[in-house]
Amino acid sequence: MIINTHSWRRTACAVAAASLVVLLGARAPAPSAPQTASPPPIASLSAVDISRVDATIRHAMDTYRIPGAQIAIVSDGRIVYRRGYGVKNIRSQRPVTPNTRFEIGSITKQFTAAAILQLADDGKLNLDDRLAKYIGIYPPASDVTIRQLLWQTTGIPNFTAAKNFVAMAEHRPGTFAAIINTIANKPLRFAPGTRWEYSNSNYILLGRIVELASGQTYTDYLFSHVINPAGMHKTATIANEAHLSDFATGYGPGKRGSGLSPAPRFGSGWAWAAGYLVSNVTDLSAWDNAFFGGTVVTPKDVTLATSPGKLSDGKPTTYAFGWVVDSQYGHRRIWHNGGTFGFSASNMTYPDDHLAIIGLFNNAEAPGESITAKIFDALHPDLVPAHPTPAPNEDLAITARANEWIGRVQRGAIDRAQLSAEMSKALTPELVAGAKAQFSRLGAPRTLTYLGKTPQGTSTVYLYRVDFARDSVNLILSIDAAGKVDGLLFRPI
């Protein structure tokens, strides 16, 4: 399930917002559970804990055809479990080790946001500066602020959603100018601040602002001010992959959906400040410790960076500064996923539980964020309800429609007459085909449980739990005032 919010999936080549499978990112948060008391930090994993974690990972690898995986569980800043699973290369059958490096995709955005916060603290920029102060060549720049770029509320089109993006990224190097050219003549998708929509373009623009405000290249600034101070000694960029030892091969669907094939190399210039870092779980655990510990940015900035963004009407979103903010069984969760042509990643933290779960996978279709969420379940089985209690006042007609669309996604049979104009445009044939391939591995849906609804502007957002034969996810379905589907989002439970 795996066209995902923060990924560069070959099947979708677009990143939408924090989710397991995203057909179009929801514009605002879905109903969420109240906060609950957190268990004490985990001192060590028992044999039973390890058995449950291993079973969770192996089930996911089997379900989603993942050749290799790397997992770290970090409690109170200390790695209590770290392991490689499977192989980093199918042909050589060389195993994944705890040191193997993977592309981490859009987790890179956390680093870009940290750089922006540092420069703001140094007085070199202001979060409420207009983009036009730095990048006047982009027509809508005078209407957009740096803060809106960080929050993904600009309306700037996502350059990775362009029809010819895959061909461009595979066959020629990317540059900032080339990226801007893909969106320069396109209108904003909405007035800045009025909606939330994930766009890689926002963080590409932030990378350029880092350069202009600091006087350094983005890469030089990031490594000298963010990555090296965090103690990340094995982290590199996509541009360095050919020279890296112990680097995993990325995979995607084979021709006609059969088997797996090595994914094409992703040009570094295309991913850049939105998704070009290469790392391993050890370095990412160091990153979490440095970031949340106030080593890289100030404690005040940590709070700012992990607080949900706001729309111009004051309503919150679930996206902060390169972090998604939500909860799992009432436990606060701050995370981001990532994906490139051949890789999937998840950096998921539970701050009140003093816990982080990091997962890296060498298959573009692996639902990294879902797997890390299920590792939390494996560690806390007492928190996982056997089955949620349905919410009251269920609209059976909407539930029937939700069930219909689950089937449509699985069959790839999209009824565009039921979609809003924007939703229909976002559901490209590539995105639909990718979702069909991903959902086909889960088996038929067994139960659909209504969990609640919330108004979002002129739309109503409905939340369901979907239990498939091989996995369970949350479904967020948004219906606009005209009765059209204007949001469809699958997220980890």
NORQUI-V11356 format. One record per residue. RES is the residue in one small letter. SS is DSSP state (alpha for helix, beta for strand, coil for the rest). PSI is psi in degrees with one decimal (* if undefined). Layout:
((RES SS PSI) (RES SS PSI))
This chain:
((m coil 98.7) (i coil 29.4) (i coil 111.9) (n coil 160.9) (t coil -38.4) (h coil 58.9) (s beta 169.3) (w coil 37.6) (r coil 138.0) (r coil -33.7) (t coil -28.2) (a coil -33.1) (c coil 41.1) (a coil 151.6) (v coil 128.0) (a coil -141.0) (a coil -174.9) (a coil 89.5) (s coil 169.6) (l coil -57.8) (v beta 129.1) (v beta 118.8) (l beta -40.6) (l beta 129.9) (g coil 137.0) (a coil 150.0) (r coil -11.8) (a coil 170.1) (p coil 149.1) (a coil 167.9) (p coil 139.9) (s coil 157.9) (a coil 152.8) (p coil 157.3) (q coil 142.0) (t coil 165.5) (a coil 142.1) (s coil 145.8) (p coil 163.6) (p coil 156.3) (p coil 149.2) (i coil 119.7) (a coil -39.4) (s coil 162.0) (l coil 131.9) (s coil 170.1) (a alpha -35.3) (v alpha -42.8) (d alpha -49.2) (i alpha -39.7) (s alpha -43.1) (r alpha -41.3) (v alpha -47.8) (d alpha -42.6) (a alpha -39.3) (t alpha -46.1) (i alpha -42.3) (r alpha -35.2) (h alpha -44.0) (a alpha -41.4) (m alpha -38.5) (d alpha -43.8) (t alpha -42.0) (y alpha 12.0) (r coil 52.7) (i coil 117.4) (p coil -44.1) (g beta 150.9) (a beta 156.9) (q beta 128.8) (i beta 140.9) (a beta 137.6) (i beta 123.5) (v beta 123.2) (s beta 124.7) (d coil 37.7) (g coil 1.5) (r beta 131.9) (i beta 117.5) (v beta -11.9) (y beta 130.1) (r beta 128.3) (r beta 146.3) (g beta 143.9) (y beta 145.3) (g beta -154.1) (v beta 149.8) (k beta -15.3) (n beta 122.8) (i coil -40.1) (r coil -47.3) (s coil -20.4) (q coil 24.6) (r beta 132.7) (p beta 153.0) (v coil 131.4) (t coil 170.9) (p coil -13.2) (n coil -6.4) (t coil 139.8) (r beta 145.3) (f beta 154.8) (e beta 136.9) (i coil 2.5) (g alpha -130.3) (s alpha -4.3) (i alpha -22.7) (t alpha -30.6) (k alpha -30.0) (q alpha -36.6) (f alpha -40.3) (t alpha -44.1) (a alpha -39.5) (a alpha -40.7) (a alpha -42.6) (i alpha -44.3) (l alpha -40.1) (q alpha -46.1) (l alpha -33.2) (a alpha -43.1) (d alpha -29.5) (d coil 1.1) (g coil 15.2) (k coil -9.1) (l coil 167.1) (n coil 137.7) (l coil -20.7) (d coil 10.8) (d coil 147.0) (r beta 145.1) (l alpha -31.7) (a alpha -22.7) (k alpha -26.4) (y coil -35.4) (i coil 76.7) (g coil -14.8) (i coil -14.5) (y coil 117.7) (p alpha -47.1) (p alpha 9.8) (a alpha -30.1) (s alpha -13.4) (d alpha -3.8) (v coil 139.6) (t beta 163.6) (i alpha -41.1) (r alpha -40.5) (q alpha -33.8) (l alpha -46.1) (l alpha -39.9) (w alpha -8.0) (q coil 43.4) (t coil 29.0) (t coil -29.2) (g coil 2.1) (i coil 128.9) (p coil 149.6) (n coil 113.3) (f alpha -25.2) (t alpha -7.4) (a alpha -2.6) (a coil 142.9) (k coil -34.2) (n coil 16.0) (f alpha -45.1) (v alpha -45.4) (a alpha -41.4) (m alpha -46.8) (a alpha -27.3) (e alpha -32.2) (h alpha -7.4) (r coil 151.0) (p coil 149.8) (g coil 151.4) (t coil 163.7) (f alpha -43.3) (a alpha -40.2) (a alpha -39.0) (i alpha -46.7) (i alpha -36.6) (n alpha -27.6) (t alpha -20.5) (i alpha -6.9) (a coil -37.2) (n coil 9.2) (k coil 137.3) (p coil 159.3) (l coil 145.0) (r coil -20.2) (f coil 165.5) (a coil 132.6) (p coil 133.1) (g coil -13.3) (t coil -18.4) (r coil 166.5) (w coil 134.3) (e coil 128.7) (y coil 129.8) (s coil 122.2) (n alpha -26.5) (s alpha -35.0) (n alpha -44.5) (y alpha -22.9) (i alpha -45.1) (l alpha -38.6) (l alpha -37.2) (g alpha -40.3) (r alpha -36.5) (i alpha -39.3) (v alpha -44.2) (e alpha -46.8) (l alpha -36.1) (a alpha -30.9) (s alpha -24.3) (g coil 8.2) (q coil 163.3) (t coil 156.2) (y alpha -44.9) (t alpha -45.9) (d alpha -43.6) (y alpha -44.7) (l alpha -44.1) (f alpha -36.8) (s alpha -28.1) (h alpha -18.5) (v alpha -58.3) (i alpha -51.2) (n coil -44.4) (p coil -24.5) (a coil -4.6) (g coil 30.1) (m coil 90.5) (h coil -12.9) (k coil 5.8) (t coil 138.5) (a beta -163.6) (t beta 167.0) (i alpha -33.9) (a alpha -22.8) (n alpha -1.7) (e alpha -38.5) (a alpha -19.0) (h alpha 4.6) (l coil 137.3) (s coil 152.9) (d coil 53.0) (f beta 133.8) (a coil 150.2) (t coil 132.3) (g coil 146.8) (y beta 155.7) (g beta -176.7) (p beta 142.7) (g coil -179.3) (k alpha 138.6) (r alpha 26.0) (g alpha 6.7) (s coil 134.5) (g coil -164.5) (l beta 148.3) (s beta 148.9) (p beta 133.9) (a coil 151.7) (p coil 152.9) (r coil 139.1) (f coil 120.5) (g coil 127.4) (s alpha -38.0) (g alpha -22.4) (w alpha -34.9) (a alpha -52.7) (w alpha -129.5) (a alpha -8.0) (a alpha -13.5) (g alpha 39.5) (y coil 11.3) (l beta 149.6) (v beta 131.1) (s beta -173.7) (n coil 174.8) (v alpha -26.9) (t alpha -47.3) (d alpha -38.4) (l alpha -30.2) (s alpha -36.4) (a alpha -37.7) (w alpha -48.6) (d alpha -43.2) (n alpha -44.1) (a alpha -42.3) (f alpha -57.2) (f alpha -20.5) (g coil -2.0) (g coil 19.4) (t coil -37.7) (v coil -41.5) (v coil 165.2) (t coil 156.5) (p alpha -35.9) (k alpha -39.9) (d alpha -33.3) (v alpha -45.9) (t alpha -44.4) (l alpha -44.7) (a alpha -20.2) (t coil 17.5) (s coil 134.6) (p coil 142.5) (g coil 168.5) (k beta 142.7) (l coil 171.0) (s coil -20.5) (d coil 5.8) (g coil -8.0) (k coil 141.6) (p beta 156.9) (t coil -172.2) (t coil 12.5) (y beta 132.6) (a coil -129.5) (f coil 82.9) (g coil 13.2) (w coil 143.3) (v beta 138.5) (v beta 114.0) (d beta -154.1) (s beta 160.0) (q beta 113.2) (y coil 36.2) (g coil 3.7) (h beta 122.3) (r beta 135.2) (r beta 130.7) (i beta 121.5) (w beta 174.2) (h beta 145.9) (n beta 175.5) (g beta 155.5) (g beta 145.7) (t coil -162.8) (f coil -29.5) (g coil 8.2) (f coil 155.7) (s beta 147.8) (a beta 156.0) (s beta 130.5) (n beta 98.7) (m beta 121.7) (t beta 148.7) (y beta 85.2) (p alpha -37.5) (d alpha -19.8) (d alpha -1.7) (h coil 43.0) (l beta 140.8) (a beta 141.5) (i beta 121.6) (i beta 131.3) (g beta 133.6) (l beta 138.8) (f beta 142.1) (n coil 45.7) (n beta 125.4) (a coil -22.7) (e coil 1.8) (a coil 130.1) (p coil 77.8) (g alpha -42.8) (e alpha -31.9) (s alpha -38.5) (i alpha -43.7) (t alpha -35.2) (a alpha -36.9) (k alpha -23.7) (i alpha -37.5) (f alpha -42.9) (d alpha -43.2) (a alpha -32.0) (l alpha -24.8) (h coil 61.3) (p alpha -23.6) (d alpha -18.9) (l alpha -16.0) (v coil 113.7) (p coil 145.4) (a coil -41.4) (h coil 135.8) (p coil 150.0) (t coil 128.1) (p coil 143.5) (a coil 155.7) (p coil 167.9) (n coil 39.3) (e coil 134.3) (d coil 104.7) (l alpha -27.9) (a alpha -39.5) (i alpha -39.4) (t alpha -41.1) (a alpha -37.3) (r alpha -39.1) (a alpha -43.9) (n alpha -39.0) (e alpha -43.3) (w alpha -26.4) (i alpha -46.2) (g alpha -39.9) (r alpha -41.5) (v alpha -42.5) (q alpha -33.0) (r alpha -12.3) (g coil 23.2) (a coil 79.2) (i coil 125.4) (d coil 97.2) (r alpha -17.5) (a alpha -22.7) (q alpha -5.1) (l beta 149.6) (s coil 162.4) (a alpha -42.6) (e alpha -40.7) (m alpha -41.4) (s alpha -39.7) (k alpha -37.7) (a alpha -29.9) (l coil 78.2) (t coil 158.5) (p alpha -36.0) (e alpha -41.6) (l alpha -42.8) (v alpha -43.2) (a alpha -40.0) (g alpha -41.8) (a alpha -39.8) (k alpha -45.1) (a alpha -38.0) (q alpha -45.8) (f alpha -23.1) (s alpha -20.9) (r alpha -7.6) (l alpha -10.6) (g coil 179.6) (a coil 145.7) (p beta 134.3) (r beta -43.9) (t beta 151.8) (l beta 115.1) (t beta 125.5) (y beta 128.7) (l beta -6.4) (g beta 175.5) (k beta 161.5) (t beta 140.6) (p beta 140.3) (q beta 97.5) (g coil -126.0) (t coil 4.0) (s beta 165.6) (t beta 130.5) (v beta 125.2) (y beta 137.3) (l beta 131.8) (y beta 155.1) (r beta 131.2) (v beta 121.4) (d beta 109.8) (f beta 176.9) (a coil -30.6) (r coil 1.4) (d coil 167.1) (s beta 140.9) (v beta 166.8) (n beta 139.6) (l beta 127.9) (i beta 118.3) (l beta 123.2) (s beta 128.4) (i beta 126.1) (d coil 180.0) (a coil -23.8) (a coil 3.4) (g coil 10.8) (k coil 149.0) (v beta 116.7) (d beta 10.0) (g beta 135.5) (l beta 115.5) (l beta 130.8) (f beta 130.3) (r beta 157.5) (p coil 146.6) (i coil *))
